[in-house]
Amino acid sequence: MSLFNDLFHFITTGSIAGLPTWVIMVVIFVIGLIVGYLIHLFLKIAIIVAVVAFVAAYLGFFGLSLSALKDMATKYGPIAYQYGTLIVGILPLSVGFIIGVIVGFLLS
């Protein structure tokens, strides 16, 4: 029980950069909610775009080939990986953020 008492004491009396700890925790949770909502929205849009692209390819408006996709993945893959790593490094990976992402994804 001492661990929980120490944790509760830190949350209620501590400060980070002059702000109370609970304020930082709430801000991180709200950022998680927003990110979860945006991920859910992006997935909806990505599914719609993929269906439209496959229908357009089926009807012959443009062609999809694995070699073209492989070339694009080779060209843009490292750049996407670099920016993804940068974003993950910036985001606060805490329990509040993860819970916020899950709640934002499920409630959107």
C-alpha positions in Angstrom: 0.0 0.0 0.0 2.9 2.3 0.5 3.6 2.4 -3.2 0.0 3.6 -3.9 0.3 6.2 -1.2 3.5 7.5 -2.7 2.0 7.5 -6.2 -1.1 9.3 -5.0 1.1 11.8 -3.1 3.2 12.5 -6.2 0.1 13.0 -8.4 -1.6 15.4 -6.0 1.4 17.4 -4.8 4.1 17.1 -7.5 4.7 19.4 -10.4 6.3 19.1 -13.8 7.7 22.3 -15.3 5.7 24.3 -12.8 2.3 22.7 -13.7 0.5 20.3 -11.4 1.0 16.7 -12.3 -2.7 16.0 -12.8 -2.9 18.8 -15.4 -0.2 17.1 -17.4 -2.0 13.7 -17.1 -5.3 15.2 -18.3 -3.6 16.9 -21.2 -1.9 13.6 -22.2 -5.2 11.8 -22.0 -7.0 14.4 -24.2 -4.2 14.2 -26.7 -4.7 10.4 -26.7 -8.4 10.9 -27.3 -7.7 13.1 -30.3 -5.1 10.7 -31.8 -7.5 7.8 -31.3 -10.3 9.7 -33.1 -8.0 10.7 -35.9 -6.7 7.1 -36.3 -10.3 5.8 -36.5 -11.2 8.5 -39.1 -8.1 7.8 -41.1 -8.9 4.1 -41.2 -12.4 4.8 -42.5 -11.1 7.1 -45.2 -8.3 4.6 -46.1 -10.8 1.7 -46.5 -13.1 3.9 -48.8 -10.1 5.0 -50.9 -8.9 1.4 -51.2 -12.3 0.2 -52.4 -12.6 3.0 -54.9 -9.1 2.3 -56.2 -9.8 -1.4 -56.6 -13.1 -0.7 -58.4 -11.4 1.8 -60.7 -8.6 -0.7 -61.4 -11.2 -3.4 -62.1 -13.0 -1.2 -64.6 -9.8 -0.3 -66.3 -9.4 3.3 -65.4 -5.9 2.7 -64.2 -3.7 -0.3 -63.6 -2.4 -1.7 -60.3 0.8 -3.7 -60.5 2.9 -5.1 -57.8 6.1 -3.8 -59.4 4.8 -0.2 -59.2 3.8 -0.7 -55.6 7.1 -2.2 -54.8 8.9 0.7 -56.4 6.9 3.2 -54.4 7.5 1.3 -51.2 11.2 1.3 -51.9 11.2 5.0 -52.7 8.9 6.3 -49.9 9.2 3.5 -47.3 12.4 4.8 -45.6 11.0 8.3 -45.4 7.7 7.1 -43.9 9.6 5.0 -41.4 11.8 7.9 -40.4 8.8 10.2 -39.8 6.8 7.5 -38.0 9.8 6.9 -35.7 10.0 10.7 -35.1 6.3 10.9 -34.2 6.4 7.9 -31.9 9.5 9.4 -30.2 7.7 12.7 -29.6 4.4 11.3 -28.4 4.1 10.7 -24.7 3.8 6.9 -24.4 2.1 6.7 -21.1 -0.8 4.8 -19.7 -3.0 7.8 -20.0 -2.1 8.3 -23.6 -2.7 4.7 -24.5 -6.1 4.7 -22.7 -7.0 7.9 -24.4 -6.2 6.4 -27.8 -8.3 3.3 -27.1 -11.2 5.3 -25.8 -11.0 7.8 -28.7 -10.8 5.0 -31.2 -13.8 3.1 -29.8 -16.1 6.1 -29.1 -15.6 7.8 -32.5 
